[in-house]
Amino acid sequence: MDTLAEEWQVPIYAHELELPYLNGTAAYPPPDPSVGGGAMPALSVLFPRGPFDVSPWLQPLPADHSVPELPDWQWMHTPGHTPGHVSFWRDLDGTLIAGDAFVTTNQESVYAALRQTPEMQGPPAYYTQNWEQAEASVKLLAALDPEYAVTGHGYAFQGEPLRTALHELADDFRNIAVPHGTKYVTHPTSAETGTAYVRK
């Protein structure tokens, strides 16, 4: 990320609750390898989680939810996967960039992740810190009835299949997406301040 920002000389925008993870102040909480049954959760303990420091390029997203240089877009706070997770919405044509608020492949399975088998899923379970917030974020995005959706993992979805699958996920989120009895289900993280994240 910092290499591209330096090469292109472009800013990196983030929600204020995400800034500590990007200015070298804090590392992301550890993953939860107990979710699901696939290899990806087990391997998640090896994934880098910071602290990352891109301070020279880092800027907070505008408070009015506008997206700099993209006048047709607005950002939406969609926490759960991380406290400062955001998604991007263009009302003009119903396009949603959901990030990891939900994904369109089973990210807990190496096979599915490699094959990119299209299926509506909640956020990657091994790195989702607050499941109540994640559910509220999916419901918020489903209510938009998007025409197109691009996610952080998996293929783009569009049209009625997208809306049907997304509403099904929102309506039955706890059965479809939430792992039972795992670390962040029983002890979600919460942003008490802009720089400190503590367990409830």
N, C-alpha and C positions, 0 to 999 in steps of 0.2 A: 504494500500500500504506500509506504513512504517513498519507495523507489520510483513509483509511477508519479507521485505528487511532485517529487523533485524534478524528474525528467520533463513533465508537462507544465510545471509551475502552476498548479491549480489548487484551490482550497479543498479541504476535507470538512464537510459539514456533518454535524452530529447533534442529537438531542442533548440538552444540558445534563440529563442523568447518565448519559453515556460518556461524557467528557473525562471522568476519572480513569476510565479504561483506556483512553486514547492519549492522555497527557502524561503517562508514566506514574500516576498516583496510585493506581490499584490494578491488581490482576483480576481477571474474571474468576468467579467462584469455581471450584473444581467440578468436573463433570460427574454424572451419576452413572457408573457402569452397570448398575443393577437393573436398569430399565430394559424391557424387551428381552429377546432371546438371541439376538443376532450378534455378529462379530463387531459391528461398528461401536456399540456401547463399550465393549471390552477394550477396544483400541482407543477409545476416547481419552483415556488417561495419558496417552502419549501426545495428544494434540496440544499445540502451544496456546496458552491463555494469558500471556503477558507477565508483567506490565508492558504495554506498547506505548511508545512516545512519538507521536506525529505532531507535536506542538507547533512547529514552524508553519504548518499548513492548516491547523485545526481551528474551526470557527463554529459557534453554536448556530443551529438553524434559527431563522427569524421567528420571533414570537407570534407573528400573525399567520403562521402556517404556510406562507409562501415559500417557493423554491427558487433561490437565486438563479437568474438567467433562463428560467423555464416558466414563463408567465401563465401557462395553461395548467400547471401542476400545483397541487398542495400536498403538504406532508401531514400525516396523521400519526399520533402517538399510539402505538400498538404494543404495549409492554407484555411481558410474560416470558418470552424467550430470553430477553434481557430487560433491565429496567428502562433503558432508553431506546428500545427498538422502535423504529418508525416504518411506515409504509407510505407509498406515494400514489395519489389518485388524480386522474384527469377526467373530469366530468364531461368534457367535450365529446369523447367517444367511449366512455365507460372503461377506461384502461386502468388496471390496478397493478402496481408493483408491490407485492406483498412481503418481499424479503423472506424471513423465516417465521412470520406469523402463522402461516400454514405452508405446507409443501406438497408437491404433486408426485412424490415417490416415497416408498418406505425407506427412510433414511437410516433405520436401525439395521437393515439387512445389506450386507456387502453385495450380494447377488442383485438385489433390486436397485441399489445405488449404481452399480456398474451397468446394468441393463436399462436403467431409467424407465422401468415399467410405470406407465402413468396410472396413478391412483391418488385420490385426495386423502391427505394425512394432516394431522396436527403438526406443530413445530417439532424439530428434532428433539426427541425425548431426553437424550443424555445431556443436553445443554440447556434445557428449559428450566428456569429458576423459580417461576411462580405460575402454577397452573390455573389458579383463579383468574389472574390477569390475562393469561393466554386465552382462556375461554371467552372472556369479555371482549378481547381483541378480535377473535374470530367472528363473534356475533356482530360486532361493529362493521367488519368488512363484508359479511354476508348481507347485511342490510343495504349495502350499496347496490346490490344486484349487478355486479360488473359484467361487461361484455367480454373482456379479455383479462387474464391474470397471468402474470409472470412471477415465479417464486425463486427463492434461493437455491432450491434443489428440485430437479424434475423439469418436465416439459411445460410449455405454456398451455393453458386451457382456455376455451372460449365458448360463448353462446350458452344455450340451455343446459348442456352437460356440465358446464362449469357451475352455473347457478344452482342446479339440482344437487350436485355433489357438495358444494360449499354450504348450502342450507342444511343438508343432512349432517354434515360435520358440526355445524353450529348447534343444531337441535339435539344431537346425541354426543356432544363433545366428550363427556366424561367416560363413556363406554368405548368410543372410537380412539381417543387420543391419550387419555390420562393413564399412565402406568399406576398400578395399585400398590400402595404401601411403601413407595420408594422415598428416597431422601428429600427431594424437593416437593413431593406431595405432602409429606407430613411436616416438613420444616422449610416452607418457602422463604426465599430472600425477599427483602423489601428495601426500597431506597428511603432511608430515614433523612438523608441530606443529599446534596449534590455530589458529595465526595466519599461517603461511607455507606457500605451495604452490610446489613447485619441480619442475622436470623431472627425470626419472630420467636 
